[in-house]
């Protein structure tokens, strides 16, 4: 899903960038997922990770089958070497699709997961709102919440 080293943070890069430059770098060489393609990936055992704030999830709904993980602990819950890893978490070669409200913060979270070795970490174009606006199914309750 990604080219070797694509969309990762670079320690040797200059320190000052605009957010657009940071997003462009995070998305470089990454196949982002269209909302309509998400269900096919779920059928192929992709892990859908919802990092939206609780208030947003409660008012807007949930993607069926997604796992809710607070962005502040995302890396600790997914990293296979972490003592705080969630049960049945993804392996480094699994596909992970990160979802936020509109597809910006999720690009940065997916970049950070690629830094952890999850080569197939990507995000949902347009986030949850594009998914919902496409008329795709939503639930009122989360399928799984990892704290």
C-alpha positions as CSV (number, residue, x, y, z in Angstrom):
1,X,0.0,0.0,0.0
2,X,3.0,2.4,0.5
3,X,6.3,2.9,-1.1
4,X,9.3,2.1,1.1
5,X,9.7,5.0,3.5
6,X,6.8,7.0,2.0
7,X,4.8,9.4,4.1
8,X,7.0,9.2,7.1
9,X,8.5,11.8,9.4
10,X,12.0,12.7,8.6
11,X,14.4,13.8,11.4
12,X,16.7,15.5,8.8
13,X,13.9,17.7,7.4
14,X,13.9,21.4,8.1
15,X,12.0,22.3,11.3
16,X,9.4,24.8,9.9
17,X,6.6,23.7,7.6
18,X,3.0,24.7,6.9
19,X,0.3,22.3,7.8
20,X,-0.4,21.7,4.1
21,X,3.3,20.7,3.6
22,X,3.1,18.4,6.6
23,X,-0.1,16.8,5.3
24,X,1.4,16.5,1.8
25,X,4.4,14.7,3.2
26,X,2.3,12.4,5.4
27,X,0.3,11.4,2.3
28,X,3.2,11.0,-0.1
29,X,3.1,7.6,-1.7
30,X,0.1,6.5,0.4
31,X,-3.0,5.0,-1.1
32,X,-5.8,6.7,0.9
33,X,-9.2,5.0,1.0
34,X,-12.4,6.3,-0.6
35,X,-15.4,5.8,1.7
36,X,-17.2,3.5,-0.8
37,X,-14.2,1.1,-0.7
38,X,-14.1,0.8,3.1
39,X,-16.5,-2.1,3.4
40,X,-14.4,-4.2,0.9
41,X,-11.3,-3.7,3.0
42,X,-13.2,-4.7,6.2
43,X,-14.2,-7.9,4.4
44,X,-10.5,-8.5,3.8
45,X,-9.8,-8.1,7.6
46,X,-8.6,-4.4,7.6
47,X,-8.7,-2.7,10.9
48,X,-10.7,0.5,11.0
49,X,-9.6,2.7,13.8
50,X,-11.8,5.7,14.7
51,X,-9.8,8.5,16.5
52,X,-12.6,11.1,16.6
53,X,-13.4,12.8,19.9
54,X,-16.2,11.2,22.0
55,X,-18.6,14.2,21.6
56,X,-18.3,13.9,17.8
57,X,-18.9,10.2,17.8
58,X,-21.9,10.5,20.1
59,X,-23.6,13.1,18.0
60,X,-22.7,11.8,14.5
61,X,-22.5,8.0,14.9
62,X,-20.1,5.2,14.2
63,X,-18.8,3.2,11.3
64,X,-19.9,-0.4,11.8
65,X,-17.0,-2.7,12.8
66,X,-14.6,0.2,13.7
67,X,-12.6,0.2,16.8
68,X,-12.6,3.5,18.8
69,X,-9.2,4.4,20.2
70,X,-8.4,7.8,21.7
71,X,-5.7,9.5,19.6
72,X,-3.6,10.2,22.7
73,X,-3.0,6.5,23.2
74,X,-3.2,5.2,19.7
75,X,0.4,4.1,19.3
76,X,0.5,2.4,22.7
77,X,-2.6,0.4,21.9
78,X,-1.4,-0.8,18.5
79,X,2.3,-1.3,18.9
80,X,3.0,-5.1,19.2
81,X,5.9,-4.4,21.5
82,X,3.9,-2.2,23.9
83,X,2.9,-3.4,27.3
84,X,-0.4,-1.5,26.8
85,X,-1.3,-3.1,23.5
86,X,-4.9,-3.9,22.9
87,X,-6.1,-7.5,22.6
88,X,-6.4,-8.7,19.0
89,X,-4.6,-5.7,17.7
90,X,-3.2,-5.5,14.2
91,X,0.1,-6.9,13.1
92,X,2.7,-4.9,11.2
93,X,1.6,-6.3,7.8
94,X,-2.2,-5.8,8.4
95,X,-4.1,-3.0,6.7
96,X,-5.2,-0.2,9.1
97,X,-7.6,2.6,8.0
98,X,-7.6,5.5,10.4
99,X,-10.8,7.7,10.6
100,X,-11.2,11.2,11.9
101,X,-13.9,13.8,11.2
102,X,-12.7,15.0,7.8
103,X,-9.6,13.2,6.8
104,X,-6.8,15.5,8.0
105,X,-5.8,14.4,11.5
106,X,-6.2,10.7,10.4
107,X,-3.4,11.3,7.8
108,X,-1.0,12.4,10.5
109,X,-2.0,9.4,12.7
110,X,-1.5,7.0,9.9
111,X,1.9,8.5,9.2
112,X,2.8,7.9,12.9
113,X,1.6,4.3,12.6
114,X,3.8,3.8,9.6
115,X,6.7,5.1,11.7
116,X,5.9,2.3,14.1
117,X,6.2,-0.3,11.3
118,X,2.6,-0.6,10.2
119,X,3.4,-0.3,6.5
120,X,-0.2,-0.6,5.4
121,X,-1.6,2.2,7.6
122,X,-3.6,4.7,5.7
123,X,-6.7,6.9,6.3
124,X,-10.2,7.5,5.0
125,X,-10.5,10.4,2.4
126,X,-12.9,12.9,3.8
127,X,-13.1,11.1,7.2
128,X,-16.3,10.0,8.9
129,X,-18.3,12.9,7.5
130,X,-17.6,11.9,3.8
131,X,-18.5,8.3,4.7
132,X,-21.8,9.4,6.2
133,X,-22.5,11.9,3.4
134,X,-22.0,9.0,0.9
135,X,-25.0,7.3,2.5
136,X,-23.0,4.5,3.9
137,X,-24.3,2.6,7.0
138,X,-23.7,4.0,10.5
139,X,-24.4,2.8,14.0
140,X,-25.5,4.7,17.1
141,X,-23.1,2.6,19.2
142,X,-19.4,1.8,18.8
143,X,-18.6,-1.8,17.8
144,X,-15.5,-1.7,20.1
145,X,-13.9,0.9,22.3
146,X,-10.3,0.5,23.5
147,X,-9.3,2.7,26.4
